Amino acid sequence: MKHIFIVAALPALLLSASPGFAHALLDHASPPVGSTVRSPPRTISLWFTQKLEGAFSTVEVRDAGGARVDVGKAQVGDDGTLLHTGLKALPPGTYQVHWRVLSVDTHSTEGTFSFTVGP
């Protein structure tokens, strides 16, 4: 009888534990992932699924030649899920965004995407 209870309770235990093992994943960005924008953005903004530790979260934006076009250290917004930084004046071209974040639950994640400034 004990074995039946343990087997029946196992899925509930696993499902209830999963939020504790979550990571801060990229929810959306501005400019959007893979997009082409007509006007060069002045900032890059990334929203995540969890709150971030600002001291350990970064974003870099590079042009096709590998030169950094972001300015200054990335900042975490008031709600804790937004990471943003300013951008230099961007001519038409494709830009690579690389982010690395540490969520308040101490899990780190990173990723890369691109966007294009063009007509």
C-alpha positions in Angstrom: 0.0 0.0 0.0 2.9 2.4 0.8 4.3 1.9 -2.7 1.1 2.9 -4.3 1.0 6.2 -2.3 4.6 7.0 -3.2 4.1 6.4 -6.9 0.8 8.4 -6.8 2.5 11.3 -4.9 5.6 11.5 -7.0 4.2 13.5 -10.0 2.8 16.1 -7.6 6.1 16.4 -5.8 8.0 16.8 -9.0 5.6 19.4 -10.4 5.6 21.4 -7.2 9.4 21.5 -7.1 9.9 22.7 -10.7 9.6 26.4 -10.1 12.5 26.2 -7.6 14.7 24.9 -10.4 13.7 27.5 -12.9 16.2 29.7 -14.7 15.9 33.3 -16.0 15.1 32.8 -19.7 14.7 35.5 -22.3 11.0 36.3 -22.6 11.3 39.1 -25.2 13.5 41.9 -26.4 13.4 45.3 -28.0 14.4 45.3 -30.8 12.8 41.9 -31.2 14.9 38.7 -31.7 15.6 38.3 -35.4 13.8 41.4 -36.4 14.7 44.1 -39.0 14.1 47.6 -37.7 14.0 50.7 -39.9 15.2 53.2 -37.3 18.3 52.5 -35.3 17.4 51.8 -31.7 19.0 53.9 -28.9 18.8 51.1 -26.3 18.6 47.4 -26.2 16.1 46.0 -23.7 15.7 42.3 -22.7 13.0 41.0 -20.4 13.4 37.8 -18.5 11.2 35.2 -16.8 12.7 35.8 -13.4 14.3 38.6 -11.5 18.0 39.2 -12.1 21.1 40.0 -10.0 22.2 43.2 -11.6 25.9 43.0 -10.5 26.2 39.6 -12.4 24.1 40.2 -15.5 25.5 41.6 -18.8 24.5 42.3 -22.4 26.9 43.0 -25.2 26.0 44.2 -28.7 28.5 43.9 -31.5 28.5 44.9 -35.2 29.4 42.6 -38.1 33.1 43.4 -37.6 32.9 42.4 -33.9 33.2 45.9 -32.5 31.0 46.6 -29.4 28.3 49.1 -30.0 26.7 49.1 -26.6 27.6 51.9 -24.1 28.2 51.4 -20.5 27.2 48.7 -18.0 23.8 47.1 -18.5 21.3 48.0 -15.8 18.4 46.0 -14.3 15.0 47.8 -14.3 12.9 48.5 -11.3 10.8 45.3 -11.7 14.0 43.2 -11.7 13.2 41.4 -15.0 14.4 44.0 -17.4 18.1 44.3 -18.5 18.9 47.3 -20.7 21.8 49.4 -21.9 22.3 52.3 -24.4 23.6 51.8 -27.9 25.9 54.0 -30.0 24.5 55.4 -33.3 23.9 52.3 -35.4 24.4 52.4 -39.2 22.5 49.8 -41.3 23.7 46.3 -40.7 23.2 43.2 -38.6 24.0 43.2 -34.9 24.7 40.3 -32.6 23.4 40.5 -29.0 25.0 38.3 -26.3 23.5 38.2 -22.8 24.5 36.4 -19.7 22.3 36.7 -16.6 22.2 35.5 -13.0 18.8 35.1 -11.6 18.0 35.8 -7.9 17.7 32.0 -7.4 21.5 31.9 -8.4 21.1 30.1 -11.7 22.9 31.6 -14.7 21.8 31.5 -18.3 23.1 33.0 -21.5 22.1 33.3 -25.1 22.7 35.1 -28.4 20.4 36.6 -31.0 20.7 39.1 -33.8 18.7 42.0 -35.2 19.2 44.1 -38.3 19.0 47.8 -38.9 17.9 48.4 -42.5 15.5 49.9 -44.9 
